[in-house]
Amino acid sequence: MKGEALIITGIALIMIGFMLVFLGTLISAFGQPQESNVEAGGIIMIGPVPIAFGTRRGVTIAMVLALLLMLTWFLFALLSRRP
């Protein structure tokens, strides 16, 4: 009985979240037009391989850091295999 209530509560929270995102999209699409300067970027690490994307110069710094992280991962992987 308690588990069923948690499942129903979880589903209800997910539905409310979807509705809030949908309403936010509608409000921003049909609201007052505003001038905005949007910049975005990020790095996705798939295993040891970094994939960088973005519109800012800071992405290059993040890519260098991701490459250092990748090299550190390879180093630790090689060191852990030695007997």
Secondary structure, 3 states (H helix, E strand, C coil): CHHHHHHHHHHHHHHHHHHHHHHHHHHHHHCCCCCCCCCCEEEEEECCEEEEEECCCHHHHHHHHHHHHHHHHHHHHHHHHCC
